[in-house]
Amino acid sequence: MRERGTLLPVLERLFEGPRESRLTLQAFLAGLGGRSYAFIVAALDLPNCVPTGIPLLSTVTGVPMLWLVAQAWLGHPTPSLPQFIGLRSLPRGRLQDFLGRARRRIEWIEAAIHPRRDWWVTGIRRRLLQLTLITMIVVLAVPIPFDNLLPAWSILFFCLALIEGDGVMAMLGWAFAVLTVLWTTFLLIVGPLVVAGVFKSFF
């Protein structure tokens, strides 16, 4: 799920070409190569990183994430999307214009998130990170009240770690994963007691 190097040159390569030509979503993900899974999981995860109050948002976004990481775990080089989604496309001219406007922001992000302390994202630690990422996605997808924000941030940091080989992002992901386990355990223990107390007070 990871390739060394920065993301901006990859986007420049994918978006280059005649302005009237089109880039499909499937071709875009194939061009991202090893980054594609982490990239699309992060995109699905982003709406969960802020409190929106939208019912079942974490489940609606979490189930596709599980489908994607299952493909990655089975060794597919890039995600396989349903044809009606994968063939959606945009003109390269629009993508080139977008990249021109977003270049400074992407460069700022890459300055903050870049390959470092790669022992956190290689070998057995990388495999453990991937397993924990799957666990966090499962926790996110299960509709437990008040239990979306922490796993969402853990997923985001883990994805950033895999996209850029950034061990610092991996450490942040692990920190939020630990907080998620503690908070979810608390909710699962205290939640039923609260419900039982309310039920008892009325009946």
N, C-alpha and C positions, 0 to 999 in steps of 0.2 A: 504493500500500500504506500510505499514511499520511494521517491527518487530524489537524488541529491540535486541541489541547485535552486535557483529562485523561480518563482511562478511567472513573473513578468515576461521573460524571454519566451516561455512556452506559449503564453497568450498571444504575443506578437507573431509567433510562427503560425499559430492556428488561424489568426484573423487576417493574415496577409493574403493577397490575391486580388483579382478584379473585384471592384466594389459591387458589381451586379451579381457576382456569384454568391451562393448561399452555403451556410454552414449548418448542418443538422446537429441536433442534440447528441445523437449517437456518435457522430464523427467527432464532436467536441470532446466527449468523454473518452473516446478511443485515443485522441490526441494527448489527453492528460496522462494517459498510461497509468502507472502505479499510483498516481495521486487521485484518480477519478473517484474511487470509493469514498475516501475521506472528504473530498470536495463536495460531493452530492449529499452525503450524510450531514455535513456541516450546514449546507444550505437548507435541508429539511429541518434541522435542529434549531436554527436561528429564531423562528417565531416563539419557541418555548423559553428563550433566554430572557424574556421580559414578561411581567405579569399582564396578560391580556384579558383574562376572565372568560375566554372562549371555551365553552364546554367541550370536553373530549378532544381538544386540539392535540394534546400530547399523544393520545392514542391514534388519531388520524395520521399524524406525522411519524409516530414511532413504529407502526406496523410496516410501512415501506422501508424504514431504516433497517428493520430486522431482515427483510427480504434481501436488501442489498448486502448486509454483512454476511448473510448465509452464502451468497454467491462468492464473496471474497474468500470466505473460509473454505469453500469447495475448490478454490484455485482458479476461478475465472479471471482472466487478466483485466477485463473491464466489465462494468455492469451491463447486463442484458436488459434492455427496456422494452416494454410493449411497443409494437411497431407504430401505433398511432401517436405515441409520445416520442419515440426515438427519431422519427422522420420529421418532426417539427423543426423548422429552420428559420434563420434570420439572414438578411443580406450582409455580406462581409463589410460593406460600406458603413452600415449602422454600427457594427461591432467595432470597426476601426475608429469611428467617431467617439464611441463610448470609451474605448481604451485611451484615446487622447485626453478626454476629460478626466478620467479616473487615474491617470498615470501617477500624479503626485501622491494621491492617497494610497495607491498600491505600493509605491516606493516607501512611503512612511510605514505601512504595515510590514513590509519586508525588512525594514531596518529594525523593527521591534521583534519580528518573528523570523528567525533564520537558523540555519544549522549550527548547533552548539551542544556540548555535553551529550554526544550521540550515544553514549553507553546506556542512556535511558530509553532509546528507541531502536536498539539492536539486540540480536540474540534472544535469550530467554526472557529478558525484560520486555522486549517488543511483543512476544507472544502473550505474556501476562497482560500487557496493556490492551492487546486486542480482545482477550477474554473479558477483561474488566469493562471495556467499551461495550461489548455485547450485553453484559450484565446491566450496565447503566441504561442501555436502550430498552431492555426488558422492564426495568423499574419505571422508566419514563412512560412506556406504552401502557402499563397497568394503571387503570383509573383510580389511583389513591388520592384523595383530596389533600391539597397543600403539599404535594410531594413531587412537583414537576421542576421547580427552578434549579435545585442543586444538581440533579442528574443531567439536566440540560447543559449547564455550564461545564460539568465534567466531560460530557460528550464533545462539546465545542473545543475545549482545550486539548483533548486527546486527538481530535481531527487535525487541529493546527499543528500538533506535534508530528503527526504522520505526514502531513502535506509538506512541511519544511524541514523535517528531521530535527526538531527543536526540543531538546531535553528539558528546558525550562518550562515550556508549555506542557510537557508530559508530567512534570512535578506538580504543576497547578491542577492538572486533570486528576492525579492521584489524590491530592488534598481534597478536592471536591467529591471524589468518590468515597473517601473515608467519611466526610460529613454526610453524604447521602445515606451511607449504611447506618450511621448513628441516628439520623433524623427519621429514616424509614422505620427502623426498629422501634424508636420512641412512638411513632404514630400507630404502629401495629399493636403496641402494648397498651398505650393510653387510649387510643381511639375506641376500642370496644368497651373499655371501662366507662368512658364518657357517655357512649350510646346507652349502655346498661343503666347508668345513673339517671339519664333523662327519661328513659322508659319507665324506670321504677318510680320517679317523681310524679308521673302522669297516671300510672296505674297501680 
